[in-house]
């Protein structure tokens, strides 16, 4: 094994931001910061606990609300477009029917008896 190419293996302090727990281990760095550890992880504790790191939970909820509003807005636009299309189809069919009636009346008036 070559000498001088491997990092030093030192005592390290691990600090959990979720619960504030600290413990000692060995690593190549002297300080390790984690968001969740065995003391506060739901798998080990059996309890669900949200750890909000840098506002991520709030940002996620805001994103979900914005998506829901966008979906509602899109549904309203689709309903409005469908209603307008139905109204225009109804109007065009009424116009065609009236035109046919007008043509029939004109034909009856112009035909000699």
Buried (B, 14 or more C-beta within 10 A) or exposed (E): EEEEEEEEEEEBBBEBBBBEBEEEEEBEEEEBEEEBBEEBBEEEEEEEEEBEEEEEEEEEEEEEEEEEEEEEEEEEEEEEEEEEEEEEEEEEEEEEEEEEEEEEEEEEEEEEE
